[in-house]
Amino acid sequence: MLSKALFHIDIKPEWEAAIRDGKKTVDARVNIQPYADVKKGDMVRYSSIHARVKRIIGYYGLNDLLQHEGFKNVVPEAKDINEAIRILEMDLHMHDVERSHGFLALEIEPVAK
């Protein structure tokens, strides 16, 4: 039986709580290392919780990602998709070169440690 990889990913404390509460079910990341190595079934370790990756989908832009995944699943506190984009752009510290790589939507579910 193959063991799955464990990735440590930093996240804002309020988003970690939203994952734990089931409000944030998708973690958006720029499609660069180490996130590009994450596979379905892998485990992600945030500061105080672990989550299993249920699904990964690549997108060319944040707008596409948020429309298809549902912006509230990615940024639960956002009032609309434009606010979600602004929040993600700040959180991901994006530069133009990173935008050219596209984005990943990691559908996650919290698991007991």
Secondary structure, DSSP 8 states (H G I E B T S, - for coil): -----EEE----HHHHHHHHTTS--EEEEES-TTGGG--TT-EEE-SS-EEEEEEEEEESSHHHHHHHH-HHHH-TT-SSHHHHHHHHHHHTT--HHHHTT-EEEEEEEEE--
